[in-house]
């Protein structure tokens, strides 16, 4: 669900949509460079690089409260976070400065429109989430009684599927711990995959992470229920337990807050 396997590489559907859109854009611009004007080579490179930088900068500035304490995180583009509308000013400026004729500028619309259409369709398909109910399973907690995941809570839930050996899991854990403190009306479950209790406890103690509900999933049954592949995965559930969103890969603090705000 929400993921694409490219050999050993696992991509979220959203990231795959971005890559597919860029690929279509570069192919279209390459055809124009060979058949209309060689200037499309420089134009496409400028739009691709400048557009990504502009989209990332717009996202960072629009969520500055999440970046002000750690500005270097603006470089963590693998977390996602782009405002793609800001590609359009880059397209317009590059078209004025690089393309010399009205004919060339009209042709420039074609690869931009094609890539936008491909991205929109792929993104919509990737974002479609089946509202699966919570699994009928009970997992041991690191501290506390066993917890039945299907038990009604009348509040939204965030489930993080992780392991101590997973670098992106370790990087995102402080942000999730902070989100748990900032959203007391949301239940956070941190479901470890296939590791022993001692391994998990040692890691949390060493990193000084205080998490309310840490669960052990030795048989890795939770990902099978939600049909996810790879870790980390962060699941956002409505108050009635239905799945609202499955986020594959490292998640940024502003993305956590945005997805929680959408829960009902």
C-alpha positions as CSV (number, residue, x, y, z in Angstrom):
1,X,0.0,0.0,0.0
2,X,1.3,3.4,-0.9
3,X,4.7,2.0,-2.0
4,X,6.5,1.0,-5.2
5,X,9.2,-1.6,-5.3
6,X,12.0,-1.0,-7.8
7,X,14.2,-4.0,-7.3
8,X,15.7,-3.7,-3.8
9,X,14.6,0.0,-3.5
10,X,11.3,0.7,-1.9
11,X,9.7,4.1,-2.7
12,X,6.6,5.7,-1.3
13,X,3.9,6.3,-3.8
14,X,4.2,10.0,-3.4
15,X,8.0,10.0,-4.1
16,X,7.4,7.7,-7.1
17,X,4.9,10.2,-8.5
18,X,7.5,13.0,-8.2
19,X,10.2,10.9,-10.0
20,X,7.7,9.9,-12.7
21,X,6.7,13.5,-13.2
22,X,10.3,14.7,-13.5
23,X,11.1,11.8,-15.9
24,X,8.2,12.8,-18.2
25,X,9.3,16.4,-18.1
26,X,12.9,15.6,-19.0
27,X,11.9,13.3,-21.9
28,X,9.5,15.9,-23.3
29,X,12.1,18.7,-23.0
30,X,14.7,16.4,-24.7
31,X,12.4,15.9,-27.6
32,X,11.9,19.6,-28.0
33,X,15.7,20.1,-27.8
34,X,16.2,17.8,-30.7
35,X,13.3,19.0,-32.9
36,X,12.6,22.6,-32.0
37,X,15.6,24.3,-30.4
38,X,18.7,23.2,-28.6
39,X,18.0,25.9,-26.0
40,X,15.5,23.5,-24.4
41,X,18.5,21.6,-22.9
42,X,19.5,24.5,-20.7
43,X,15.9,25.5,-20.1
44,X,14.9,22.0,-18.8
45,X,18.0,21.8,-16.6
46,X,17.3,25.2,-15.1
47,X,13.6,24.4,-14.5
48,X,14.3,21.0,-13.0
49,X,17.0,22.2,-10.5
50,X,15.5,25.6,-9.9
51,X,12.0,24.2,-9.5
52,X,13.0,21.7,-6.9
53,X,15.0,24.3,-4.9
54,X,12.1,26.8,-5.1
55,X,9.5,24.2,-4.1
56,X,11.7,23.1,-1.1
57,X,12.4,26.6,0.0
58,X,8.7,27.5,-0.1
59,X,7.9,24.5,2.1
60,X,10.7,25.4,4.6
61,X,9.7,29.0,4.8
62,X,6.0,28.1,5.1
63,X,6.8,25.8,8.0
64,X,9.6,27.8,9.5
65,X,8.5,27.0,13.1
66,X,9.5,23.4,12.5
67,X,12.9,24.4,11.0
68,X,14.0,27.4,13.1
69,X,15.6,25.2,15.7
70,X,17.4,23.0,13.2
71,X,17.8,24.9,9.9
72,X,20.1,22.2,8.5
73,X,17.1,20.0,8.3
74,X,16.1,22.0,5.2
75,X,18.6,19.9,3.4
76,X,16.8,16.6,4.4
77,X,14.8,16.4,1.2
78,X,14.4,12.7,1.6
79,X,11.8,13.5,4.2
80,X,9.6,15.1,1.6
81,X,8.1,18.5,1.9
82,X,7.8,20.6,-1.3
83,X,5.4,23.3,-2.4
84,X,5.2,22.5,-6.1
85,X,3.2,25.6,-7.1
86,X,6.5,27.5,-6.8
87,X,7.8,25.6,-9.8
88,X,5.6,27.8,-12.0
89,X,7.5,31.1,-11.4
90,X,10.7,29.3,-12.2
91,X,9.2,28.0,-15.4
92,X,8.1,31.4,-16.4
93,X,11.4,33.1,-15.6
94,X,13.5,30.4,-17.3
95,X,11.2,30.7,-20.4
96,X,11.7,34.5,-20.6
97,X,15.5,34.4,-20.1
98,X,16.5,31.3,-22.1
99,X,13.9,30.7,-24.8
100,X,14.1,33.4,-27.4
101,X,11.0,33.1,-29.5
102,X,7.3,33.0,-28.9
103,X,7.2,29.7,-30.7
104,X,9.7,28.1,-28.3
105,X,7.8,29.5,-25.3
106,X,4.5,28.0,-26.5
107,X,6.2,24.7,-27.0
108,X,7.5,24.9,-23.4
109,X,4.0,24.4,-22.1
110,X,3.9,20.8,-23.4
111,X,6.4,19.1,-21.2
112,X,5.3,21.1,-18.2
113,X,1.6,20.2,-18.7
114,X,2.5,16.5,-19.4
115,X,4.6,16.2,-16.3
116,X,2.0,17.9,-14.1
117,X,-0.7,15.6,-15.4
118,X,1.3,12.5,-14.8
119,X,2.3,13.7,-11.3
120,X,-1.4,14.5,-10.4
121,X,-2.7,11.2,-11.6
122,X,0.1,9.2,-10.0
123,X,-0.1,11.2,-6.8
124,X,-3.9,10.6,-6.5
125,X,-3.4,6.9,-7.0
126,X,-0.6,6.8,-4.5
127,X,-2.7,8.8,-1.9
128,X,-5.7,6.5,-2.2
129,X,-5.9,4.6,1.1
130,X,-8.2,1.8,1.8
131,X,-9.9,2.5,5.2
132,X,-8.8,-0.7,6.8
133,X,-10.1,-1.4,10.3
134,X,-7.6,-2.0,13.2
135,X,-6.3,-5.6,13.3
136,X,-7.7,-8.2,15.7
137,X,-4.4,-8.7,17.5
138,X,-3.0,-8.2,21.0
139,X,0.6,-7.2,21.4
140,X,2.9,-7.1,24.5
141,X,3.9,-3.7,25.8
142,X,7.3,-2.9,26.9
143,X,5.8,-1.4,30.1
144,X,2.2,-2.2,30.9
145,X,-0.5,-4.8,30.2
146,X,-0.9,-6.4,26.7
147,X,-2.8,-4.0,24.4
148,X,-5.5,-5.0,22.0
149,X,-5.2,-2.9,18.8
150,X,-8.9,-3.3,18.0
151,X,-10.0,-1.9,21.3
152,X,-12.0,1.3,20.8
153,X,-10.3,4.5,22.1
154,X,-12.6,7.3,20.8
155,X,-9.6,9.2,19.8
156,X,-7.3,9.2,16.7
157,X,-4.2,7.1,16.7
158,X,-0.7,7.2,15.2
159,X,1.1,3.9,14.8
160,X,4.8,3.9,14.1
161,X,6.3,0.7,12.7
162,X,10.0,0.6,13.5
163,X,13.1,-1.2,14.5
164,X,16.3,-0.2,16.3
165,X,18.6,-1.2,13.4
166,X,16.7,1.1,10.9
167,X,18.5,4.5,10.5
168,X,15.5,6.4,9.3
169,X,13.5,5.0,12.2
170,X,16.1,6.3,14.6
171,X,16.2,9.7,12.9
172,X,12.4,10.2,13.1
173,X,11.9,8.9,16.6
174,X,12.6,12.2,18.5
175,X,10.1,14.0,16.3
176,X,7.4,11.4,17.0
177,X,8.2,11.5,20.7
178,X,7.8,15.3,20.6
179,X,4.5,14.9,18.7
180,X,3.2,12.5,21.3
181,X,3.9,15.2,24.0
182,X,2.3,17.9,21.8
183,X,-0.9,16.0,21.0
184,X,-2.3,14.5,24.2
185,X,-5.6,13.9,22.4
186,X,-4.0,11.4,20.1
187,X,-2.8,7.9,21.0
188,X,0.7,7.0,19.8
189,X,1.7,3.4,19.5
190,X,5.3,2.5,18.7
191,X,5.3,-1.1,17.3
192,X,8.8,-2.6,17.2
193,X,9.3,-5.3,14.5
194,X,10.9,-8.6,15.4
195,X,13.3,-7.5,18.2
196,X,13.8,-8.7,21.7
197,X,12.5,-6.7,24.7
198,X,16.1,-6.2,25.9
199,X,17.2,-4.7,22.6
200,X,14.3,-2.3,22.5
201,X,14.6,-1.2,26.1
202,X,18.4,-0.7,25.8
203,X,18.0,1.5,22.8
204,X,15.2,3.7,24.3
205,X,17.2,4.1,27.5
206,X,20.4,5.0,25.6
207,X,18.6,7.6,23.5
208,X,16.6,8.9,26.5
209,X,13.3,8.4,24.7
210,X,10.2,8.4,26.8
211,X,7.3,6.8,24.9
212,X,4.0,5.8,26.5
213,X,3.1,2.8,24.4
214,X,5.9,0.7,23.0
215,X,4.7,-2.6,21.7
216,X,6.5,-5.7,20.5
217,X,5.5,-7.4,17.3
218,X,7.8,-10.4,17.1
219,X,6.0,-12.0,14.2
220,X,5.8,-8.7,12.2
221,X,2.0,-9.2,11.8
222,X,1.0,-5.6,11.8
223,X,2.6,-4.7,8.4
224,X,0.8,-7.7,6.9
225,X,-2.5,-6.5,8.1
226,X,-2.0,-3.0,6.7
227,X,-0.3,-4.3,3.6
228,X,2.8,-2.2,4.0
229,X,6.3,-3.0,2.9
230,X,9.5,-1.7,4.4
231,X,10.1,0.4,7.5
232,X,9.6,2.9,8.9
233,X,5.9,3.2,8.3
234,X,3.7,5.7,10.1
235,X,0.0,4.9,10.2
236,X,-2.7,7.6,10.9
237,X,-6.0,6.2,12.1
238,X,-9.3,8.0,12.6
239,X,-11.0,7.9,16.0
240,X,-13.1,4.9,14.9
241,X,-9.9,3.0,14.1
242,X,-10.1,3.2,10.3
243,X,-6.9,3.8,8.4
244,X,-6.6,7.4,7.1
245,X,-3.0,7.5,5.8
246,X,0.1,5.2,5.6
247,X,3.3,7.1,5.3
248,X,6.3,5.1,4.1
249,X,9.8,6.3,5.0
250,X,11.1,8.9,7.4
251,X,8.5,11.4,8.3
252,X,9.1,15.1,9.2
253,X,7.7,16.9,12.2
254,X,5.5,19.2,10.1
255,X,4.1,16.2,8.2
256,X,3.1,14.5,11.5
257,X,1.2,17.6,12.6
258,X,-0.4,18.0,9.1
259,X,-1.7,14.4,9.1
260,X,-3.0,14.6,12.6
261,X,-4.9,17.8,11.8
262,X,-6.7,15.8,9.0
263,X,-7.8,13.0,11.4
264,X,-11.4,12.9,12.6
